[in-house]
Amino acid sequence: MSDAPVKLGITLPSFRDEVGPSLAVAAAAEASGLDGVFAYDHLFRRDTAGNRRPALEMFALMGAVAGATTRITVGSLVARATLRPYATLGNGFDSLARILGPERLLVAIGAGDSQSREENETFGLDFGTVAERVAALRDAVDEVRDRGYPVVVGGSDPAVREVAAAHADGWNRWGGGLERFRQQGTNLRSAAARSPFTVSWGGLVVLAADDATAATKAERLGAGDQVLVGGPDLVAGALRAYVDAGAEWLMIGPVDSSDPDNARILGEEILPRLR
C-alpha cells in the first residue's frame, strides 16, 4: 500500500443528451481540489420507469473534459472490453494521453455485467458468456497496458480479479461491503504480478450540507439502500474506513450527478477530512 495521500474523484453525468452538465462538474471538481473525474462507458441506460436514457460516448466525453481542464486526472470507469476492437480501444486512450499528458490519464477496463446485455445486443454486439467476456478483458488489458499510463481492472467477479492480479496495474471495486473490499484488496496486492499495484473503491452517494438534508434529498431521488447518504462528517467517516482498508483512490458517484455542488462538497469539505 502506498504512503501517498488518498486520491478522491467524482463521476461525470454521462446519461445526458448534451455535455454542458459534465463540463460544469469537471470545472467544479478541478476548482475544489479533487484529483479526478471519471466517465462511464454505456450506450444507454433505462430510468426507473423503463424509458431509455441517452448516454454520452465515453471517449467523446473524456476528450471534451480533457480540453476543458488543465490539472485534474481524467479516467474511464470502466471501459467495456467488448464494445470496441482492442486496437481501437488502445488508440482512443493513446489519443487522450496526447491531449492530457499520460500522467493525467487513468484507464480502467471491465468485462461488463448482466445490465450491459441489452446495450450490446441493441447495437448488434455479441454479449458473450462470462468466460468469453473475461477473456476479452484479459486481451484488452494486454493490448492497452504499457503505453505510459496506468491500466486497472474494474469488477468483483473472482475471474475478473484474477485478470487484475496477473495483467493489470491495479483493481477497482464498485460498491460492496467494507470487509469484503479489505480482504479482496489485500489478496490482490499479495498476488499482483506488477508493481506498483493500486487498489481503489467506488460507490454511489447522496451529499448535502448535513445529514438531515441529505436524507431528505435521498428520499426525493429514490436512492437505494446501498447508497451512502450524509453530510461531510458522516460521508468522510465512511470513506475513511475504505482508505484504512487499503483504498488509494476513491471514485464517488453522486446520484444527482449533474449538480456541481457535489464536487465542491467532496473537494472542499470531505477531502480535507480524509487527509
N, C-alpha and C positions, 0 to 999 in steps of 0.2 A: 504494500500500500504506500502511496506517495505521501510525503510530508507537506506537500503544497496545499494551500487553502482550497476548500471545495469550490467548484465552479457551478454557477447557477444559471440556467437558461429557461426560456419560455417558448411554448409552441405558438406558431403563427395561425391566424384564422384562415384555413385553407378552403373551407366549404362555402365559398362565395362566388359571385359572378364578376367581381372586379377586385383589383389589387389594392385599392386605397386603404382599407382597414388593416391589411397586413403591413403595409409600409408605415402606417401610423404606430402600430405596435412595435415594429422594429426600431423606429426612431425613438420611441419612449424607452425601449429596452437599452439602447445604446446610451441615451442621456442619463438613465438612472444607475448605470454601472453594472448592469447584468453582463454575463460572459458570453451568452449565446442565444440565438433564435433558431428554431427548428421547424422544418416543413414536413408535413405528412406526404405520403405517396399513394393517392387514391384517384380513381376515375370518377367516382361519385359516392355519395352516401345517402341513406334514407333517413328522414326525420321520424319522430315518434308516431306521426300519422301515416307513415309509409310512403310519403312523397319523395321523389328523387331530388337531392340537393346537388348543385354543381360543385365541382372541385377544381381549384387552380392546379395546373400541371406542376409537378414538383420542381423540375429544372427551370421552368419559366419563372416560378415564384422565387426560387433561390437566386436566380440571376437578377431579378428586379431588386431584391433586397441587397444583393451584393453591390449593385450600382448605386444604391441609396445610402449605404453605411460606410464607415471608414475604419472601425475598430473591432466590432463585435464578431465572434465566430458565427458562421452560418452552417447549419447542418441538416442532414436528412434524418427523418425519424418515422419510419425507416424506409429506404428504397426497397422496393419489392423485386426480388431476383427474377421473377417470372414475367415481368412486364416488358422488358427490353432485352435485345441481344446483349451479351456481355460486353462486346466491343463498344456498342452504343452507350452502355452504362458507364464504362470507363472514360469514353470521350467526353461525356457530359460532365463528369466530375473533374476531368483534366481542364475543361474549359472554365469551370468555376474556379479552379485553383489559379488559373492565369488571371482571372478578374480579381479575386480576393487576395491572392498570395496563399500558398499552401498552409501557412501557419494559421489561417483563419477558416479553414475548411475542416469539418468533421463529418466523415461518411459513416452512416450506419445502414446496414443491409439486413433484410429479413426474408423469411420464406413465405410470408403470408399466412392467413388463418382462414377459418371457415367463413368469416364475414367477407372475405375477398372473392369468394367463388362467383357471386353474381356479377361483380365488376369484370372479372376476367371473361366470363362466358358471354356477357352482353357485348363485349368488343371482339369476340371471336378468338379469344386466347384460351388455350387449354389450362385448366386449373391444376390438374395433376394430383397424384396421390401424395401422402405425406413424404414417403421416401423419395419421390421424384422432386418434390419441392425442396427437400433438404439437400439433395444432390445438386439442384440448380443453385441453391445458396452457396454451397461449397465452391462450385465452379465460378460463380460471380465474384466471391471474395478473392479467390486466387487470381482472377483476371485484374481486379481493380487495385489490390494492395501493392505496396512498394512503389508508389508513384509520388511520394513526398508528403502525403497527408495520411492521418490515421484512418483505419478501416475497422469498425467494430461490428459485431453481430447483435441484432436485437431478437429476443424471443426467449420463452421459458421452457419449451419442449426439450427433453433430455438430448435428443439427437441434434437439435439446434445448438444447445450448449456445447456439445462435443465439437461441432464445427468452429464455434468461437474459440475454444481452448486450443485446437490444433492448427487453425488457419488465420485467425484474426488478431488485431491489436487490442481488443477489448470486448466487453459484453455489456448490453443494456437490458434490464428487465423493466417492463411496463406493468405497474400495479403489483399486486400480490402482497403477502404479509411480510412483516419486518424480519422475523426469524428465518423464513424461507429464503429471503434475499440474502441474509447474512451467511447462511450455510452454503448456498449455491455460489455466491461470490467468492467465499473463502476456498471452496473446492476448485473453482475455475482458476483462481490465481495460482494454486498449487500445481495444476495440471497444464497451465499455459505453456505453449511452445515458443512464444515470442515475448520479448521484453523491450520496453515496459508494456504491461497489460492493464488497461484501465477498466474499472468496474463502475457502472452508472445505473441510476434508477430514475424512472419517470412515472408520473401519475396525474390524475385529474384533481383539480382543486376548485373551491369557491372561496374567493378572498373578499374581505371588506375591512373597514377600519376597526371593527370589534367583532366579537363572537356572535352577539345577538343580531347584528346587521347581516353578517354572513349567513346565519341560519335562515333569516327571512329571505335572503336572496336565493339560497339553495332551494327553498321550498318553491319559490316562484319559477326557478329554472327547471324544476323537476329532477334535481341531481340525485343520483342513486346512492345506495348505502356505501359503495366503495370509494366515494369522493371525499377527499379531505376538506373539511369546512371549518373556517375560523378566521379570526383576526391575526395580526402579525405574531403575537406571542405564541398562540396555540399552534399555528402552522409552522413557525420556526422550530418549536419544540419537537413536533412530529418529524420534520425534515432532519433535524439534528440527529435523531435516532438512526436515520438511514446513513448519515455521514459516519456516525460511530460504528455502524455495521459494515462500513467499507466503501460507501459511495464516494467517488471522486468527482463525479458530475451529477447534478440533479436537473432533469428536464421536466418542467412543470407545465401542465396543460389546463389553463383556466376553462371552465365550462362556458362562460361568457367570453369567448376568446377574442372578440373584436374590441373589447374595452381596453384602451391603452393604460388605464389606471392600474390594471393588474400588474403590468410591468413596473410601474412606479412603486407599488407596494413591495413587490419582490426585491427590487434593486435598492430602494432607499430604507426600507424598514425590516425586511426579512434577511437579506444578505448580511448586513452588519451583525445580526444576532447569530448567524451561523459561523462567523469568523471571529 
